[in-house]
C-alpha cells in the first residue's frame, strides 16, 4: 500500500533497539504525518464526487465513468443520450362547480401563491384550503389565457345508477300525471277537492295553496289519474315550472268571472316550455258575472285556441263548488292520455322525481315522489339527491302500501335526510353504492355552501384587512336565512326574497342575500349562521323551539315567523324600505342634486341659520324646493331662501363645489345632514295631499 509501509528497525522510526519493526503511517511529502493522513482521506472522499460530477455533466443515465480517463461506457447500440420528454403546454381546463385554491393551482399547473394573487386582484381573499365558486376559478384560468369549460361529476354519479333501456314488449300502460295550474284564487285546489271529495283548500293558511300536493283518484269507469296541485301565488313560480316539467298533461284553471291573469299567463308559458298539452278548465261558471266566452277570447292573445274557436285545445266548463262538469273534465283527460299512449316498464328498479320533501315529526324525512319507471317497493335502497336510505314505508293518498307502480304519487319514508325538491330518486343495486354516491354529493353540497358563504363575507374581510370600506356605498344588504316546512316553499321564498329591492330617488338601493334556504325545524346551527352577519331568520310554517328562540335572543338574531307567503314578503319589503330614503312628497318635484352639511352658522335675524355644504351629486339651484334628511328620517321639506358661492349669491352650484344655503322657515339643520334639491314641483306643501309632515320617519 502507498499509504502504509514497513520501516527497518531504528530507521527514522521510534523503534527500541533491535526489536521488531513497528508499522506507521507515512507522512505526506513536505508535511507532517497527521496532515498527510487528512489529505489522503480528503482525496478518498472527493473521488466519488468528481466521478459523479463527470457523469452528470455528460448527461449519462445508463453508462459508467472511470475516475481517470473520463471515458463513458454506455449500453451497446445506445446511439447517444436519450431525448428529453417535454410536457405539452396547457391550453384548456375543465372547472367544476366548486374547487379549492390548492386544487385549482394543481389543475392550472402553477403555484398556489399565483392563484391567490390573481384572486386578490379580483377582491377575493382566500387561503390554499379555501373553496371558491366555479365562476371565480374560471376567471382565474381565463386570466392565464386558458380556454375554460365547466364540468361536474354529477353525470358520473348518474351513470352509476343507469339501467338498460326498455324494449317495446316490456312497456305497459300507466296512469297520466296531470298538473293543475292557474292564477291564485281561481279554484285549483277546490277543483281537486271536488274530484277527490275532500277539503284540502280549507286547511291552507290564508285560503291559498302554498305547497305542491299530489293525489291519485280512481275513475268510476276504471283507471286512475295522478294529479299535482301547484300554488298560484307569484312566489311559487319555480314550483309551478317543476310541476309542468314532470307532467303529461296540464289542466289550466281559469275563473269564468275573472278571466286570464298574470299567473295564468305564466302557467301557459311553463306548459309550452315543457311541451305539455293543455286542457282548459273554466271554473266558477255558477257565479254571477261568469263569461266563458270572454275567457276563450282572452286565451287567444296567448296562442291558446279552444276547440270552439277552431283550435285543438280541449276545454271543460266546471263548478268546483257545485260539482258540475267534473265527469266531462275526467273524460277529456282520459282522451288526451289515450292519444299520448303513456306507457312504462313496471318490472325494473324504480326511477322517479321527488316533487316535494319535508321533515315530519314522528315520521322523519318524507319525499313525495312521482314514480316514472319501475316499481318502488318497501325495502329498496334508494338515492335521492345527496340523501340515501332504505324504504321503510310507502303512502299513497295517506294509505300505506307495499309498492308504488309507474305514475303513482307516493310519500316515501326511510331517507337519512330531506332531499331537495326536484331531485331524482333512484333505486341502487347495493347499500355501499348508495352510500358512496350520497357521500360524494354531500361533500359537494358542503363545498358549495362554504363557497357561497365565503363569497358573501369576502368583501367584509377585505375591508377589515385593508381598513377601508370596499362595498358600494349606494347598496345596502339584508342577509336572510330561510327555514320552511317543505323544500319547495323554501326554494320559492328564496327566489321571491332575492328579487325584492328598494331604491330611492338618488339610486341608493337595498336588496336581500339569502345565505341558506332549507326545509325542516329551525336549529341552533341556523341561528349561529345568521349570527355571522346579523341575518334575519324567516321561519315559514315552522315553530321554533324554546331553546332555539333563547339562543336567537342571546345572539341578537331576529326570527320572523309567518304562515302566509305574502305576509313574509311584505315584512321583508318593509325592512328593505327602512334602509333607503323614503319617497319625496309629490309637490317637491324632480330631484336635481344632493349636498352634505359640513358646518352651520347663525347669521342675524334676516337670514337665520346657514348651512355650509359640499355638493355631492348633481347641482343645487336657488329658489328650488328642498328636503333635509338626517339618516333616513325627513327633517324638513321647504325651499331654498339663499344660495351663495364664497360671498357671492349665485343661481347654481355644481357637483364638487362648496356653498352656503339658507332656509325660509327651518333652523334645525345640523352637521352631517343631507340636503336634497328639487325643481318642477309646487310652491308649498298644500300642493300635495300626500306630503309627509316634518320629522316623519
PEKA-V784225 format. One record per pair of residues at least 12 apart in sequence whose C-alpha atoms are under 8 Angstrom apart, sorted by the first residue. I is the first residue (numbers start at 1). J is the second residue. Records with the same first field share a line. If there is no record, write none. Layout:
I: J, J
//
This chain:
3: 25, 26
4: 23, 24, 25, 26
5: 23, 24, 25, 26
6: 21, 22, 23, 24
7: 21, 22, 23, 24
8: 21
9: 21, 22
25: 37
47: 67
48: 67
50: 67
51: 65, 66, 67
54: 70
59: 81
60: 74, 81
61: 81
62: 74, 75
63: 75
90: 108, 109, 146
91: 145, 146, 147
92: 146, 147, 148, 149
93: 107, 108, 141, 146, 147, 148, 149
94: 148, 149, 150, 151
95: 134, 137, 138, 148, 149, 150, 151
96: 134, 150, 151, 152, 153
97: 133, 134, 135, 150, 151, 152, 448
98: 131, 132, 133, 134, 444, 447, 448, 451
99: 131, 132, 133, 134, 137, 447
100: 128, 129, 130, 131, 132
101: 115, 116, 126, 127, 128, 129, 130, 131, 132
102: 128, 129
104: 137
108: 141
112: 128
115: 140
116: 128
118: 140
119: 136, 140
123: 458, 459, 462
124: 455, 458, 459, 462
125: 458, 461, 462
130: 451
131: 447, 448, 450, 451
132: 451, 452, 454, 455
133: 448, 451, 452
134: 150
157: 437
161: 426, 427, 428, 429
166: 345
170: 344, 345, 347
171: 343, 344, 345, 346
172: 343, 344, 345, 346
173: 341, 342, 343, 344
174: 342, 343, 344, 406, 407
175: 223, 224, 225, 226, 342, 406, 407, 408
176: 224, 225, 226, 247, 248, 249, 337, 342, 407
177: 225, 226, 227, 228, 246, 247, 248, 249, 407
178: 225, 226, 227, 228, 247, 248, 249, 250, 251
179: 227, 228, 229, 230, 243, 244, 247, 248, 249, 250, 251
180: 227, 228, 229, 230, 250, 251, 252, 253
181: 229, 230, 231, 232, 240, 250, 251, 252, 253, 264, 267
182: 232, 252, 253, 254, 263, 264, 267
183: 232, 233, 253, 254, 260, 261, 262, 263, 264
184: 208, 231, 232, 233, 263
185: 208, 232
186: 253, 254, 255, 283
187: 253, 255, 283, 284, 320
188: 229, 253
189: 201, 209, 229
190: 320, 321
191: 319, 320, 321
192: 229
193: 320
194: 320, 321, 323
195: 217, 326
196: 217
205: 563, 564
206: 564
208: 231, 232
209: 230, 231, 232, 233
210: 230, 231, 233, 236, 489, 564, 565
211: 229, 230, 231, 486, 488, 489
212: 228, 229, 230, 231, 239, 355, 356, 488
213: 228, 229, 230
214: 226, 227, 228, 229, 368, 409
215: 227, 228, 396, 397, 409
216: 396, 397, 408, 409
226: 407, 408, 409
228: 243
230: 243
232: 263
233: 263
234: 263
235: 492, 493, 495, 496, 565
236: 489, 492, 493
237: 266, 492
238: 491, 492
239: 488, 492
240: 267, 270
241: 267, 270, 271
242: 355, 422
243: 355
244: 270, 271, 274, 276
245: 271, 274
246: 353
247: 276
248: 276, 277
249: 276, 277, 278, 279, 333, 336, 337
250: 271, 276, 277, 278, 279
251: 278, 279, 280, 281
252: 264, 267, 268, 278, 279, 280, 281
253: 280, 281, 282, 283
254: 280, 281, 282, 283, 295
255: 282, 283, 284, 285, 290
256: 282, 283, 284, 285, 289, 290, 291, 292, 295
257: 284, 285, 287, 288, 289, 290, 291
258: 290
259: 294, 295, 298
260: 295, 298, 299
265: 302
268: 302
277: 313
278: 313, 314
279: 313, 314, 315, 316, 332, 333
280: 313, 314, 315, 316
281: 315, 316, 317, 318, 329
282: 295, 315, 316, 317, 318
283: 317, 318, 319, 320
284: 318, 319, 320, 321
285: 317, 318, 319
286: 319, 322
292: 317
296: 309
314: 332
315: 329, 332
316: 328, 329, 332
344: 372, 373, 374, 406
345: 373, 374, 406
346: 373, 374, 375, 405, 406
347: 374, 375
348: 373, 374, 375
349: 373, 374, 375, 376, 426, 427, 428
350: 371, 372, 373, 374, 375, 376, 426, 427
351: 371, 372, 373, 374, 376, 424, 425, 426, 427
352: 369, 370, 371, 372, 373, 424, 425, 426
353: 369, 370, 371, 372, 422, 423, 424, 425
354: 367, 368, 369, 370, 384, 419, 420, 421, 422, 423, 424, 425
355: 367, 368, 369, 370, 421, 422, 423
356: 368, 369, 420, 421, 422, 486, 487, 488
357: 418, 419, 420, 421, 486, 487, 488, 519
358: 418, 485, 486, 487, 519, 520
359: 418, 485, 486, 519, 520, 521
360: 520
363: 413
364: 413, 414
365: 413, 414, 415, 416, 417, 418
366: 411, 412, 413, 414, 415, 418
367: 411, 412, 413, 418, 419
368: 409, 410, 411, 412
369: 409, 410, 411, 412, 425
370: 406, 407, 408, 409, 410
371: 404, 405, 406, 407, 408, 409, 410
372: 406, 407
373: 405, 406, 407
374: 405, 406
375: 403, 404, 405, 406
376: 403, 404, 405, 427
377: 391, 394, 402, 403, 404
378: 390, 391, 392, 393, 394, 402, 403
379: 391, 392
380: 427, 428
381: 427, 428, 429, 430, 431, 434
382: 415, 425, 426, 427, 428, 434
383: 425, 426, 427, 428, 434, 437, 438
384: 419, 423, 424, 425, 426
385: 419, 420, 423, 424, 425, 438, 441
386: 419, 437, 438, 439, 440, 441, 442, 445
387: 415, 416, 417, 418, 419, 438, 442
388: 415, 416, 417, 434, 435, 438
389: 414, 415, 416, 434
390: 414, 415
391: 412, 413, 414, 415
392: 412, 413, 414
393: 412, 413, 414
394: 410, 411, 412, 413
395: 410, 411, 412
396: 408, 409, 410, 411
397: 410
418: 519, 520
419: 487
420: 487, 488
421: 487, 488
452: 515
453: 515
459: 471
474: 507, 508, 509
475: 508, 509, 510, 511
476: 509, 510, 511, 579
477: 510, 511, 512, 513
478: 510, 511, 512, 513, 535, 536, 576
479: 512, 513, 514, 515, 530, 533, 534, 535, 536
480: 512, 513, 514, 515, 516, 530, 535, 536, 537, 538
481: 514, 515, 516, 517, 526, 530, 535, 536, 537, 538
482: 494, 514, 516, 517, 518, 537, 538, 539, 540
483: 517, 518, 519, 520, 521, 522, 537, 538, 539, 540, 542
484: 517, 518, 519, 520, 521, 539, 540, 541, 542
485: 519, 520, 521, 540, 541, 542
486: 518, 519, 520
487: 518, 519
490: 517, 518, 519
491: 517, 518
493: 565
494: 514, 517
496: 569
497: 512, 514, 569, 572
498: 511, 512, 513, 514
499: 511, 512
500: 512, 573
501: 573, 576
502: 573, 576, 577, 580
503: 580
504: 580, 581, 582, 583
505: 581, 583, 584, 591
506: 591
508: 580
509: 579, 580
510: 576, 577, 579, 580
511: 576
512: 576
520: 542
521: 542, 543, 544
522: 539, 542, 543, 544, 545, 548
523: 544, 548
524: 548, 551
527: 548, 551, 552, 557
530: 557
531: 555, 556, 557
534: 556, 557
535: 557, 558
536: 557, 558, 559, 560
537: 557, 558, 559, 560
538: 559, 560, 561, 562, 568
539: 559, 560, 561, 562
540: 561, 562, 563, 564, 565, 568
541: 561, 562, 563
542: 561
543: 561
578: 632
579: 632
580: 632
581: 631, 632, 633
582: 632, 633, 634, 697
584: 691
585: 688, 690, 691, 692
586: 681, 688, 690, 691
587: 681, 682, 683, 684, 685, 687, 688, 691
588: 625, 626, 637, 678, 679, 680, 681, 682
589: 625, 678, 679, 680, 681, 682
590: 678, 679, 680, 681
591: 676, 677, 678, 679
592: 618, 619, 620, 676, 677, 678, 679
593: 615, 616, 617, 618, 619, 620, 676, 677, 678
594: 615, 616, 617, 618, 619, 620, 674, 675, 676, 677
595: 613, 614, 615, 616, 617, 620, 674, 675, 676
596: 613, 614, 615, 616, 672, 673, 674, 675
597: 611, 612, 613, 614, 670, 671, 672, 673, 674, 675
598: 611, 612, 613, 614, 671, 672
599: 611, 612, 613, 670, 671
600: 612, 669, 670, 671
607: 662
608: 662, 663, 667
609: 662, 663, 666, 667, 669
610: 660, 661, 662, 663
611: 660, 661, 662, 669, 670
612: 658, 659, 660, 661
613: 658, 659, 660, 661
614: 655, 656, 657, 658, 659
615: 653, 654, 655, 656, 657, 658, 659
616: 655, 656
617: 655, 656
618: 654, 655
619: 652, 653, 654, 655, 677
620: 652, 653, 654, 677
621: 643, 651, 652, 653, 677
622: 640, 641, 642, 643, 650, 651, 652
623: 639, 640, 641, 642
624: 639, 640, 677, 678, 679
625: 637, 638, 639, 640, 677, 678, 679, 681, 683
626: 638, 639, 640, 675, 676, 677, 678
627: 639, 675, 676, 677
628: 669, 673, 674, 675, 676
629: 673, 674, 675, 676
630: 672, 673, 674
631: 673
632: 697
633: 695, 696, 697
634: 694, 695, 696, 697
635: 694, 695, 696
636: 666, 693, 694, 695
637: 694
638: 663, 664, 665, 684, 685
639: 663, 664
640: 661, 662, 663, 664
641: 661, 662, 663, 664
642: 660, 661, 662, 663
643: 659, 660, 661, 662
644: 659, 660, 661
645: 658, 659, 660
646: 659, 660
//
